[in-house]
Amino acid sequence: MSGAAGSSILAQPKQVWAVGFACVIAFMGIGLVDPILPVISKDLHATETETELLFTSYLLITGLAMLITSFISSRIGPKRTLMIGLGLIVIFALAAALGQNVQEVIAFRAGWGLGNALFISTALATIVGAASGGTSAAIILYEAALGLGIAVGPLLGGLLGSVSWRGPFFGTATLMAIGFVAITVLLKKEDRSQLHPTRLSAPLRALGNPALALLAGAALFYNIGFFVLLAYTPFPLGFEAMGIGLTFFGWGVALAVTSVWVAPLLTARMPRTTVLGIVLPLLALDLVAAGLFVTSQAALVTAVVVGGLLLGVLNTVLTESVMEATDLPRSVASSAYSAVRFIGGAVAPPLAAVLAAAFTTSTPYYVGGASVAVAAVLIIAGRRALARVDGARAEAPAVEAQTITIGDAA
């Protein structure tokens, strides 16, 4: 980033800090539930498969909602979209905290996913539009919020989850309520005459593009491995809530570092499909290693952190590729891609629990590794269709941050 951006990063309007704070809390939701999965399973007398549906309902609704967020925000404006998203998160996080059985919590997590989709799809444009000091300063703040939220989510989940599994949900509802008030008061009302409505069918029609369909399919298989590592590992790991929180704090820091700094360095030196063709097999090997050494806590912790390093690169490079693969509007392409990708994330957690119950605790990791290998084969075999991805110039900072967001919002 430029020195000018760096010198002005702290001199921002209050509305930028309000949205930035809400971004941190929204991104915390990615790993917040991880440390309390075993506790919820025990206290609510739920099976591992039922407990894993906490991820499935959240991710499935987030993915489906991505198909309509641009349609909504292009009609009612970013501020209203942000407020609706935050309001839904507050309501459903509080409802989840008060849930009396695992079925209720699963349903409330679905509502939470809808709110999160509306919020995260709109937050970046809002920060860029309101920030002072140019786009670069705004993106530094946004990337900082993203990394902080991803890293702190599991840690906060572990801390509050050590008291009660309801704690992380109450904490999220409280913090998001503060964010809602701050945005309501501080964010300026936009000029609705400047809005350009998009068609509801645009994301689905976009999947007819071969390059976008190929990338979305690869991301679906890759995301199965992603969420085997993220959502299933708390069970064989065997730690208490705080131990799980610290483990995935390390995962979040690793992911944030490579997504923001390492991925751009790699794509500046080699084609994007080459980066994917190298890092996807490495992630597959990491998952296989987790399966081979599943009885060792130290090995599993190492696999989680190494996985975070690899996932950060893959998230960014895959979604940067989506942005450059077609002439479609970027909001439309990202919505279509995200919807398909989140299907893999939604399927993986309960699938992992079923496989572990039917076979061994290592089996989910082997299946996850095989799924990531399929993603690698798709990318390598489809390089000709993705030639435009490799020929594209490096992204401007605003677009790069947007793709990082889409990639890590799962």
Kinemage of the C-alpha trace (Angstrom):
@kinemage 1
@onewidth
@group {chain A} dominant
@subgroup {mainchain}
@vectorlist {calphas} color= white
{ca met a 1} P 0.000 0.000 0.000
{ca ser a 2} L 1.093 3.517 -0.583
{ca gly a 3} L 2.601 5.683 2.053
{ca ala a 4} L -0.195 8.162 1.665
{ca ala a 5} L -2.701 5.501 2.438
{ca gly a 6} L -0.708 4.376 5.395
{ca ser a 7} L -0.474 7.892 6.834
{ca ser a 8} L -4.198 8.487 6.515
{ca ile a 9} L -5.521 5.127 7.589
{ca leu a 10} L -6.485 6.289 11.092
{ca ala a 11} L -7.954 9.593 9.942
{ca gln a 12} L -11.306 8.171 8.885
{ca pro a 13} L -14.884 9.399 9.262
{ca lys a 14} L -16.901 7.876 12.074
{ca gln a 15} L -19.129 5.980 9.662
{ca val a 16} L -16.100 4.062 8.343
{ca trp a 17} L -15.182 2.931 11.850
{ca ala a 18} L -18.801 1.935 12.472
{ca val a 19} L -18.918 -0.331 9.419
{ca gly a 20} L -15.393 -1.604 10.144
{ca phe a 21} L -16.403 -2.625 13.663
{ca ala a 22} L -19.448 -4.438 12.346
{ca cys a 23} L -17.224 -6.180 9.774
{ca val a 24} L -15.000 -7.569 12.516
{ca ile a 25} L -18.028 -9.027 14.304
{ca ala a 26} L -19.527 -10.412 11.089
{ca phe a 27} L -16.304 -12.185 10.143
{ca met a 28} L -15.989 -13.553 13.665
{ca gly a 29} L -19.085 -15.625 12.910
{ca ile a 30} L -17.047 -17.816 10.535
{ca gly a 31} L -15.250 -19.650 13.331
{ca leu a 32} L -17.233 -18.637 16.397
{ca val a 33} L -19.138 -21.921 16.647
{ca asp a 34} L -16.106 -24.195 16.247
{ca pro a 35} L -14.985 -24.320 19.901
{ca ile a 36} L -18.478 -25.043 21.255
{ca leu a 37} L -19.486 -27.871 18.900
{ca pro a 38} L -18.569 -30.660 21.359
{ca val a 39} L -20.234 -28.790 24.248
{ca ile a 40} L -23.452 -28.263 22.277
{ca ser a 41} L -23.454 -31.934 21.329
{ca lys a 42} L -23.148 -32.914 24.993
{ca asp a 43} L -25.469 -30.375 26.600
{ca leu a 44} L -28.258 -30.652 24.012
{ca his a 45} L -27.917 -34.427 23.700
{ca ala a 46} L -27.271 -34.098 19.961
{ca thr a 47} L -25.348 -36.412 17.687
{ca glu a 48} L -22.218 -35.153 15.933
{ca thr a 49} L -24.150 -35.106 12.663
{ca glu a 50} L -26.915 -32.952 14.168
{ca thr a 51} L -24.350 -30.592 15.660
{ca glu a 52} L -22.542 -30.221 12.340
{ca leu a 53} L -25.806 -28.991 10.825
{ca leu a 54} L -25.090 -25.714 12.650
{ca phe a 55} L -22.588 -25.087 9.863
{ca thr a 56} L -24.794 -26.522 7.135
{ca ser a 57} L -27.833 -24.349 7.789
{ca tyr a 58} L -25.666 -21.218 8.078
{ca leu a 59} L -23.674 -21.886 4.899
{ca leu a 60} L -26.566 -23.142 2.792
{ca ile a 61} L -28.706 -20.077 3.475
{ca thr a 62} L -25.696 -17.776 3.067
{ca gly a 63} L -25.011 -19.294 -0.334
{ca leu a 64} L -28.605 -19.111 -1.531
{ca ala a 65} L -28.924 -15.560 -0.234
{ca met a 66} L -25.853 -14.543 -2.245
{ca leu a 67} L -27.994 -15.055 -5.337
{ca ile a 68} L -30.315 -12.222 -4.306
{ca thr a 69} L -28.132 -9.768 -2.365
{ca ser a 70} L -27.166 -7.702 -5.424
{ca phe a 71} L -30.823 -7.641 -6.500
{ca ile a 72} L -31.812 -6.295 -3.068
{ca ser a 73} L -29.003 -3.806 -2.453
{ca ser a 74} L -29.293 -2.374 -5.979
{ca arg a 75} L -32.902 -1.436 -5.173
{ca ile a 76} L -32.958 -0.360 -1.528
{ca gly a 77} L -29.392 0.927 -1.205
{ca pro a 78} L -26.319 -0.195 0.766
{ca lys a 79} L -27.266 1.385 4.107
{ca arg a 80} L -30.647 -0.299 4.309
{ca thr a 81} L -29.117 -3.596 3.190
{ca leu a 82} L -26.462 -3.339 5.914
{ca met a 83} L -29.049 -2.534 8.563
{ca ile a 84} L -31.340 -5.393 7.546
{ca gly a 85} L -28.397 -7.788 7.586
{ca leu a 86} L -27.194 -6.633 10.998
{ca gly a 87} L -30.707 -6.686 12.406
{ca leu a 88} L -31.213 -10.278 11.276
{ca ile a 89} L -27.897 -11.336 12.816
{ca val a 90} L -28.842 -9.759 16.146
{ca ile a 91} L -32.268 -11.405 16.182
{ca phe a 92} L -31.122 -14.870 15.176
{ca ala a 93} L -27.934 -14.908 17.268
{ca leu a 94} L -30.045 -14.008 20.316
{ca ala a 95} L -32.605 -16.635 19.372
{ca ala a 96} L -29.843 -19.244 19.032
{ca ala a 97} L -28.556 -18.342 22.491
{ca leu a 98} L -32.026 -18.988 23.892
{ca gly a 99} L -32.585 -22.206 21.924
{ca gln a 100} L -33.810 -25.197 23.915
{ca asn a 101} L -32.722 -27.954 21.543
{ca val a 102} L -30.307 -28.443 18.690
{ca gln a 103} L -33.060 -28.255 16.045
{ca glu a 104} L -33.951 -24.729 17.160
{ca val a 105} L -30.323 -23.625 17.125
{ca ile a 106} L -29.865 -25.078 13.630
{ca ala a 107} L -32.888 -23.117 12.384
{ca phe a 108} L -31.712 -19.884 13.995
{ca arg a 109} L -28.245 -20.300 12.460
{ca ala a 110} L -29.956 -20.349 9.058
{ca gly a 111} L -31.476 -16.938 9.757
{ca trp a 112} L -28.066 -15.749 10.912
{ca gly a 113} L -26.650 -16.848 7.537
{ca leu a 114} L -29.201 -14.737 5.684
{ca gly a 115} L -28.253 -11.661 7.695
{ca asn a 116} L -24.547 -12.296 7.204
{ca ala a 117} L -24.940 -12.616 3.429
{ca leu a 118} L -26.738 -9.280 3.213
{ca phe a 119} L -24.145 -7.559 5.368
{ca ile a 120} L -20.868 -8.863 3.959
{ca ser a 121} L -21.983 -8.437 0.352
{ca thr a 122} L -22.450 -4.695 0.941
{ca ala a 123} L -19.842 -3.711 3.544
{ca leu a 124} L -16.808 -3.224 1.295
{ca ala a 125} L -18.493 -0.832 -1.126
{ca thr a 126} L -19.771 1.156 1.844
{ca ile a 127} L -16.320 1.529 3.402
{ca val a 128} L -14.688 2.474 0.092
{ca gly a 129} L -17.385 5.065 -0.573
{ca ala a 130} L -17.117 6.680 2.858
{ca ala a 131} L -13.363 6.489 3.567
{ca ser a 132} L -10.958 9.410 3.373
{ca gly a 133} L -7.418 9.143 2.059
{ca gly a 134} L -8.290 7.174 -1.053
{ca thr a 135} L -9.197 3.598 -1.803
{ca ser a 136} L -5.945 2.154 -0.464
{ca ala a 137} L -6.553 3.443 3.049
{ca ala a 138} L -10.090 2.060 2.991
{ca ile a 139} L -8.894 -1.355 1.853
{ca ile a 140} L -6.234 -1.549 4.564
{ca leu a 141} L -8.973 -0.992 7.139
{ca tyr a 142} L -11.223 -3.552 5.502
{ca glu a 143} L -8.488 -6.183 5.282
{ca ala a 144} L -7.603 -5.505 8.925
{ca ala a 145} L -11.243 -6.047 9.936
{ca leu a 146} L -11.387 -9.253 7.907
{ca gly a 147} L -8.210 -10.700 9.394
{ca leu a 148} L -9.075 -9.638 12.934
{ca gly a 149} L -12.556 -11.135 12.727
{ca ile a 150} L -11.411 -14.460 11.291
{ca ala a 151} L -8.689 -14.822 13.910
{ca val a 152} L -10.621 -13.596 16.952
{ca gly a 153} L -13.854 -15.525 16.244
{ca pro a 154} L -12.613 -18.933 17.452
{ca leu a 155} L -10.775 -17.346 20.379
{ca leu a 156} L -13.882 -15.494 21.582
{ca gly a 157} L -15.919 -18.632 21.004
{ca gly a 158} L -13.498 -20.550 23.210
{ca leu a 159} L -13.487 -17.929 25.971
{ca leu a 160} L -17.263 -17.510 26.179
{ca gly a 161} L -17.873 -21.159 25.408
{ca ser a 162} L -15.832 -22.137 28.473
{ca val a 163} L -18.651 -20.629 30.548
{ca ser a 164} L -21.598 -21.828 28.446
{ca trp a 165} L -22.244 -22.776 24.834
{ca arg a 166} L -24.790 -19.946 24.821
{ca gly a 167} L -22.102 -17.369 25.571
{ca pro a 168} L -20.749 -16.861 22.028
{ca phe a 169} L -24.266 -16.352 20.689
{ca phe a 170} L -25.129 -13.780 23.368
{ca gly a 171} L -21.798 -12.066 22.733
{ca thr a 172} L -22.378 -11.825 18.988
{ca ala a 173} L -25.909 -10.486 19.437
{ca thr a 174} L -24.669 -7.790 21.831
{ca leu a 175} L -21.768 -6.672 19.657
{ca met a 176} L -23.855 -6.650 16.497
{ca ala a 177} L -26.552 -4.608 18.240
{ca ile a 178} L -23.886 -1.999 19.002
{ca gly a 179} L -22.817 -2.108 15.342
{ca phe a 180} L -26.412 -1.686 14.216
{ca val a 181} L -26.873 1.434 16.349
{ca ala a 182} L -23.551 2.878 15.194
{ca ile a 183} L -24.375 2.397 11.497
{ca thr a 184} L -27.904 3.750 11.949
{ca val a 185} L -26.583 6.933 13.548
{ca leu a 186} L -23.314 7.488 11.707
{ca leu a 187} L -23.736 6.193 8.162
{ca lys a 188} L -25.029 8.803 5.739
{ca lys a 189} L -28.108 8.107 3.653
{ca glu a 190} L -27.195 7.335 0.044
{ca asp a 191} L -28.674 8.951 -3.042
{ca arg a 192} L -31.094 6.297 -4.287
{ca ser a 193} L -31.268 7.949 -7.693
{ca gln a 194} L -27.744 6.622 -8.307
{ca leu a 195} L -28.791 2.975 -7.848
{ca his a 196} L -28.673 0.633 -10.856
{ca pro a 197} L -31.010 -2.353 -10.292
{ca thr a 198} L -29.805 -5.801 -11.396
{ca arg a 199} L -31.978 -8.694 -12.572
{ca leu a 200} L -32.875 -11.439 -10.101
{ca ser a 201} L -31.883 -14.157 -12.574
{ca ala a 202} L -28.469 -12.675 -13.391
{ca pro a 203} L -26.328 -14.930 -11.093
{ca leu a 204} L -28.002 -18.148 -12.282
{ca arg a 205} L -27.655 -17.139 -15.929
{ca ala a 206} L -23.979 -16.392 -15.288
{ca leu a 207} L -23.276 -20.054 -14.522
{ca gly a 208} L -23.825 -20.778 -18.208
{ca asn a 209} L -20.373 -19.308 -18.827
{ca pro a 210} L -17.909 -22.262 -19.119
{ca ala a 211} L -15.028 -20.580 -17.270
{ca leu a 212} L -17.208 -19.466 -14.379
{ca ala a 213} L -18.899 -22.875 -14.181
{ca leu a 214} L -15.483 -24.581 -14.082
{ca leu a 215} L -14.220 -22.360 -11.271
{ca ala a 216} L -17.454 -22.750 -9.312
{ca gly a 217} L -17.274 -26.541 -9.633
{ca ala a 218} L -13.653 -26.581 -8.490
{ca ala a 219} L -14.564 -24.357 -5.541
{ca leu a 220} L -17.414 -26.687 -4.557
{ca phe a 221} L -15.025 -29.660 -4.240
{ca tyr a 222} L -12.336 -27.528 -2.593
{ca asn a 223} L -14.791 -26.224 -0.026
{ca ile a 224} L -15.627 -29.769 1.057
{ca gly a 225} L -12.018 -30.140 2.176
{ca phe a 226} L -12.084 -26.667 3.734
{ca phe a 227} L -15.012 -27.465 5.988
{ca val a 228} L -13.908 -30.974 6.834
{ca leu a 229} L -10.867 -29.317 8.370
{ca leu a 230} L -12.782 -26.459 9.990
{ca ala a 231} L -16.009 -28.087 11.178
{ca tyr a 232} L -15.055 -31.715 11.845
{ca thr a 233} L -11.659 -31.305 13.555
{ca pro a 234} L -13.018 -30.065 16.941
{ca phe a 235} L -14.383 -33.577 17.607
{ca pro a 236} L -11.241 -35.739 17.117
{ca leu a 237} L -9.062 -32.955 18.533
{ca gly a 238} L -10.425 -33.676 22.001
{ca phe a 239} L -9.697 -30.276 23.562
{ca glu a 240} L -11.976 -28.239 25.793
{ca ala a 241} L -13.568 -25.119 24.301
{ca met a 242} L -10.580 -22.881 25.040
{ca gly a 243} L -8.117 -25.298 23.499
{ca ile a 244} L -10.197 -25.527 20.333
{ca gly a 245} L -10.498 -21.730 20.280
{ca leu a 246} L -6.728 -21.270 20.483
{ca thr a 247} L -6.146 -23.862 17.767
{ca phe a 248} L -8.472 -22.128 15.350
{ca phe a 249} L -7.160 -18.730 16.382
{ca gly a 250} L -3.876 -19.939 14.905
{ca trp a 251} L -5.782 -21.137 11.835
{ca gly a 252} L -7.440 -17.725 11.426
{ca val a 253} L -4.186 -15.781 11.774
{ca ala a 254} L -2.510 -18.051 9.219
{ca leu a 255} L -5.408 -17.687 6.786
{ca ala a 256} L -5.520 -13.918 7.135
{ca val a 257} L -1.769 -13.501 6.601
{ca thr a 258} L -1.594 -15.581 3.423
{ca ser a 259} L -4.814 -14.224 1.931
{ca val a 260} L -3.760 -10.609 2.307
{ca trp a 261} L 0.004 -10.766 1.753
{ca val a 262} L 1.214 -14.117 0.376
{ca ala a 263} L -1.399 -14.701 -2.343
{ca pro a 264} L -0.681 -11.374 -4.114
{ca leu a 265} L 3.064 -12.123 -4.020
{ca leu a 266} L 2.525 -15.516 -5.636
{ca thr a 267} L 0.177 -14.282 -8.359
{ca ala a 268} L 2.595 -11.486 -9.197
{ca arg a 269} L 5.227 -14.123 -10.025
{ca met a 270} L 3.266 -16.921 -11.683
{ca pro a 271} L -0.085 -17.515 -13.410
{ca arg a 272} L -3.094 -17.961 -11.170
{ca thr a 273} L -3.856 -21.455 -12.475
{ca thr a 274} L -0.265 -22.466 -11.675
{ca val a 275} L -0.681 -21.241 -8.097
{ca leu a 276} L -3.919 -23.219 -7.797
{ca gly a 277} L -2.318 -26.281 -9.398
{ca ile a 278} L 0.410 -26.219 -6.739
{ca val a 279} L -1.491 -25.236 -3.596
{ca leu a 280} L -4.597 -27.434 -4.075
{ca pro a 281} L -2.536 -30.667 -4.028
{ca leu a 282} L -0.686 -29.378 -0.957
{ca leu a 283} L -4.010 -28.915 0.826
{ca ala a 284} L -5.056 -32.433 -0.212
{ca leu a 285} L -1.827 -33.782 1.310
{ca asp a 286} L -2.415 -31.777 4.483
{ca leu a 287} L -5.849 -33.386 4.881
{ca val a 288} L -4.415 -36.859 4.268
{ca ala a 289} L -1.748 -36.164 6.911
{ca ala a 290} L -4.499 -35.123 9.358
{ca gly a 291} L -6.176 -38.470 8.716
{ca leu a 292} L -2.985 -40.461 9.145
{ca phe a 293} L -2.134 -38.790 12.464
{ca val a 294} L -5.685 -38.208 13.722
{ca thr a 295} L -4.865 -39.663 17.161
{ca ser a 296} L -2.125 -37.070 17.773
{ca gln a 297} L -3.351 -33.714 19.076
{ca ala a 298} L -0.070 -32.033 18.135
{ca ala a 299} L -0.317 -33.344 14.560
{ca leu a 300} L -3.927 -32.209 14.205
{ca val a 301} L -3.108 -28.727 15.511
{ca thr a 302} L -0.253 -28.535 13.004
{ca ala a 303} L -2.520 -29.700 10.174
{ca val a 304} L -5.111 -27.049 11.075
{ca val a 305} L -2.568 -24.195 11.083
{ca val a 306} L -0.845 -25.384 7.892
{ca gly a 307} L -4.287 -25.732 6.353
{ca gly a 308} L -5.003 -22.120 7.260
{ca leu a 309} L -1.880 -20.998 5.406
{ca leu a 310} L -2.932 -22.895 2.283
{ca leu a 311} L -6.600 -21.916 2.498
{ca gly a 312} L -5.735 -18.223 2.624
{ca val a 313} L -3.908 -18.464 -0.696
{ca leu a 314} L -6.631 -20.571 -2.319
{ca asn a 315} L -9.509 -18.359 -1.201
{ca thr a 316} L -7.956 -15.272 -2.689
{ca val a 317} L -6.609 -16.774 -5.915
{ca leu a 318} L -9.800 -18.693 -6.719
{ca thr a 319} L -12.018 -15.685 -6.291
{ca glu a 320} L -9.603 -13.358 -8.087
{ca ser a 321} L -9.833 -15.851 -10.943
{ca val a 322} L -13.622 -15.604 -10.869
{ca met a 323} L -13.400 -11.833 -11.173
{ca glu a 324} L -11.227 -12.086 -14.309
{ca ala a 325} L -12.762 -15.156 -15.979
{ca thr a 326} L -15.638 -13.366 -17.749
{ca asp a 327} L -16.984 -10.015 -18.874
{ca leu a 328} L -19.875 -10.358 -16.441
{ca pro a 329} L -20.370 -7.684 -13.772
{ca arg a 330} L -18.213 -8.668 -10.811
{ca ser a 331} L -21.102 -8.616 -8.352
{ca val a 332} L -23.021 -11.055 -10.553
{ca ala a 333} L -20.056 -13.392 -11.096
{ca ser a 334} L -19.179 -13.450 -7.398
{ca ser a 335} L -22.776 -14.143 -6.386
{ca ala a 336} L -23.030 -17.109 -8.753
{ca tyr a 337} L -19.656 -18.484 -7.686
{ca ser a 338} L -20.343 -18.068 -3.979
{ca ala a 339} L -23.712 -19.788 -4.174
{ca val a 340} L -22.203 -22.926 -5.731
{ca arg a 341} L -19.160 -22.871 -3.496
{ca phe a 342} L -21.201 -22.693 -0.302
{ca ile a 343} L -23.013 -25.894 -1.289
{ca gly a 344} L -19.735 -27.734 -0.697
{ca gly a 345} L -19.365 -25.987 2.648
{ca ala a 346} L -22.918 -26.917 3.611
{ca val a 347} L -22.527 -30.601 2.676
{ca ala a 348} L -19.128 -31.234 4.262
{ca pro a 349} L -19.796 -30.995 8.053
{ca pro a 350} L -22.637 -33.553 8.336
{ca leu a 351} L -20.981 -35.741 5.691
{ca ala a 352} L -17.823 -35.830 7.796
{ca ala a 353} L -19.764 -36.879 10.894
{ca val a 354} L -21.587 -39.639 8.978
{ca leu a 355} L -18.325 -40.955 7.510
{ca ala a 356} L -16.631 -40.970 10.915
{ca ala a 357} L -19.518 -42.913 12.447
{ca ala a 358} L -19.686 -45.421 9.584
{ca phe a 359} L -15.939 -45.971 9.114
{ca thr a 360} L -13.109 -44.396 11.137
{ca thr a 361} L -12.237 -40.957 12.501
{ca ser a 362} L -9.666 -40.646 9.690
{ca thr a 363} L -12.120 -41.233 6.849
{ca pro a 364} L -13.504 -37.664 6.644
{ca tyr a 365} L -9.995 -36.314 6.121
{ca tyr a 366} L -9.271 -38.809 3.345
{ca val a 367} L -12.545 -37.953 1.612
{ca gly a 368} L -11.824 -34.249 2.048
{ca gly a 369} L -8.360 -34.718 0.564
{ca ala a 370} L -9.799 -36.632 -2.395
{ca ser a 371} L -12.353 -33.871 -2.953
{ca val a 372} L -9.636 -31.210 -3.018
{ca ala a 373} L -7.684 -33.387 -5.463
{ca val a 374} L -10.740 -33.374 -7.753
{ca ala a 375} L -10.706 -29.571 -7.606
{ca ala a 376} L -7.027 -29.597 -8.609
{ca val a 377} L -7.746 -31.889 -11.569
{ca leu a 378} L -10.554 -29.597 -12.745
{ca ile a 379} L -8.278 -26.553 -12.670
{ca ile a 380} L -5.354 -28.289 -14.388
{ca ala a 381} L -7.533 -29.946 -17.041
{ca gly a 382} L -9.403 -26.705 -17.675
{ca arg a 383} L -6.422 -24.387 -18.052
{ca arg a 384} L -7.270 -23.666 -21.686
{ca ala a 385} L -10.750 -22.477 -20.716
{ca leu a 386} L -9.137 -20.357 -17.988
{ca ala a 387} L -6.549 -18.714 -20.238
{ca arg a 388} L -8.126 -15.317 -19.613
{ca val a 389} L -7.563 -15.766 -15.871
{ca asp a 390} L -3.810 -16.170 -16.402
{ca gly a 391} L -3.587 -13.356 -18.920
{ca ala a 392} L -5.334 -10.796 -16.714
{ca arg a 393} L -3.349 -8.069 -15.053
{ca ala a 394} L -3.051 -7.891 -11.272
{ca glu a 395} L -6.088 -6.518 -9.504
{ca ala a 396} L -6.449 -3.003 -8.241
{ca pro a 397} L -6.490 -2.898 -4.435
{ca ala a 398} L -10.267 -2.436 -4.175
{ca val a 399} L -11.039 -5.443 -6.347
{ca glu a 400} L -8.381 -7.556 -4.606
{ca ala a 401} L -9.946 -6.874 -1.235
{ca gln a 402} L -13.400 -7.645 -2.596
{ca thr a 403} L -12.273 -11.038 -3.841
{ca ile a 404} L -10.573 -11.796 -0.523
{ca thr a 405} L -13.850 -11.048 1.193
{ca ile a 406} L -15.925 -13.269 -1.051
{ca gly a 407} L -13.421 -16.060 -0.608
{ca asp a 408} L -13.242 -15.892 3.159
{ca ala a 409} L -16.915 -15.247 3.856
{ca ala a 410} L -17.803 -18.857 4.040
